[in-house]
């Protein structure tokens, strides 16, 4: 999503392009009366922002930014929020100053690690997280005891956990106590809760793929910018996965960085 070259854009898209979340999240900001246009509160979702208009959220100017999406490896101990009321370190602490305002796409709980996208492209974030697009995420999970292959059927069929009915798309046994799981849902702590229901405790959980993106070279705490080719693949994969198609994972390298 690139800044406009002329004319105007709808208010929710302007906010999403400025890094305030997905279009849906930005619509909530508008409804809540937190958005001003040229100094006046604006709650009309159909409002068009013209060149020269000043838009703010809670007094903070919403500047349209160049689109930027990063692939990061979240270590354990970080939370997937832009800020944390409890003062815990967030995944944004991995990034240096000077980058556009980014937010995490989806979440990994504090005890989990692995691949995470950070972006200021609200439309991309929505399409990668909304259930109707069914974007796959793949995880490697180490358990406290050997996995009973007889439990595969229950995971694939699904059952209710706090948060809704949950199911796994595929289960692959890697070692007696290690499995690879593929999800198309995003229920909070889904894997941990499903396996707990079956009598297991998750010792480690690592996300190794998001849609078609994977990169075995990236290490905890590292990040890199997605290449143009990867962004194109993501766009194509969103359409394919919406139709239930499967794609081969892609790995590539852009600008990289590391903190520490």
Secondary structure, 3 states (H helix, E strand, C coil): CCCCCCCCEEHHHHHHHCCCCCHHHHHHHHHCCCEEECCEECCCCCCEECCCCCEEECCEECCCCCCCEEEEEECCCCECCCCCCCCCCEHHHHCCCCCCCCEEECCCCCCCEEEEEEECCHHHHHHHHCHHHCCCEEEEEEECCCCCHHHHHHHHHCEEECCEEECCCEEEEEECCEEEEEECCCCCCHHHHHHHHCCCCEEEEEEEEECCECCCCCCCCEEEECCHHHHHHHHHHHHHHHCCCCCCCECCCCCEEECC
